[in-house]
Amino acid sequence: MATIYSHSRLSSFENCPKQFEYRYVLKIPSESEGVEAFVGKRVHEVLERLYLFVGKGQIPGIEKVVDRYHKLWEETYDPERVRIVRENTPLAYYRKLGEDCLRGYYLRHYPFDESETLGVEKRVVFPLDDAGEYRMQGIIDRISRARDGAIEIHDYKTGARVPSQRILDQDRQLALYQLGLARTYGEDTEFRLVWHYVAKNRTCVSTRTKEDLAQLRTDTIARIDEIQAATEFPARKISLCGWCEYKSRCPLWATPEDLARIEAEEAAAQTAREEAEAVDDSQLSLL
């Protein structure tokens, strides 16, 4: 079966082929995550829940929304798994950041009647080509129909940096989602790509022409071909290395002793898997 790609999968290869290898080729489980990602997940979960209530005609008060966020934090926070990369930044700062994001978003959009919600956390799977050899997937934070009839693709961002309009007009992720949704709502439907930078309480919008989308198809297919043909996955130092879950095993960062230990652990794990498979095969032969 052909691999189904995603924006995250493509970006991982572009940022650091070694990370791509660890995550998607070797499928090494992540043992930790940055606190920023942890906060982002909690904010997304609360906003998903909020719009589900709004869809039922129920608008919870802001304090209930914030209380839900803190309950989710308590239920899911694991100090052994969640890493704080930025030195001298206390955990309380990040917890308050998530709360501030939600309060700002709530006050900006209340009573949430700017558009009709059509879906939240919606998974889309779609082909890039007529033969269906190049397939993409993604999870859309929220899909809505605006008052003017346009379909809006919403994405929540909890990061501190707000890109320039030029960068947003070149963004691949939401434009790919538009390709997928056009199969449902029609190629001639007006779409808007909407980013909510909740840490800065800003909303940014972009649109795509048919020519833009055609070029996006071509470029994405070319990138997939490049990935499929890759046989080596060199490590690359970038500004995001500190947040990478594989930094401890990366040849650019790990010590020779760490690498030797990791290789020994992986070899032992592989032996254990092979032995388990051998036992399963022997049991099947007895049936």
C-alpha positions, 0 to 999 in steps of 0.5 A: 500500500502506498504511503499516505503523506502529510504536511508534518511528514514532508516538513520533517524531511525538509527540516532534518532528514535524520529526524524523518528517518527516526520518526517515519522510517525506523518508527522510533517512539517518542519518549518526550515532547516539548512543553510548547507542544504540550500546551498547544495540544491542551488549547486545541482540545479545549477549543474543540470542546468549546465549538462542540458545545456551541454547535449544540446551542450551548455556550459555556462561560469563560471560567468553565472553559479555563477550568476545563483547560486546567483539569486537562493539564492536571490529567495529562501532565507528566514531568518525566515526559514533558521537557522545558527547553528554554532555560530559566522559564518556569512551568507556571509560565507555560500553564498561564500561557495556555490560559491566556490564549484561551481567554483572549480567543474567547473574548475576541470571538464570543458569542461565536456566531461569526460563521457556521461550524461544519467540523472540528478536528476533521481528518481529510484524506485525498489524492494529489493526482488522478491515479491516486498514487500520491495521497495526503492526509491531515487533521483540520482544527475547524471548518466553517461556512462564513456569512458570505458563503466562503468555506474557512479552514481554521488553524490554531497556533500557540507559538509566539511568532506571527509570520508575515503575510508573504509567508502565510501566502506561501503556506503549504499546510492549509492550502493542501487542506483546501485541495482536499475539501474542494473535493467535497465542497466544489472546486469553484467554492470560495475558500479562506485560510485562517490562522488564529495566533492565540498567544498574540490574539491575532487572526491572519487570512490568506487565499489561493488562486487555481494557479497557486493550487496547481503549482502546489500539487506539482511541488508536493508531488516532486517532494514526495518523489524526492523522499521516496528516492532517498537512501540516506538521511543526514542530520541537519543542525537547525534552530529547532534541534532543542525541541527534537525528541531524538536529540539524545540519539542524534549524531550531531548532538549525542556523545559516542558513548550515548550512541554506542548505548543506543545502538546496543539497546536497539539491537537488543530490542530487535532481537527480542522482536525477532524472538517473539515473532519466531514464537508466534510462528511456531505456535501457528504451525501447531494449529 
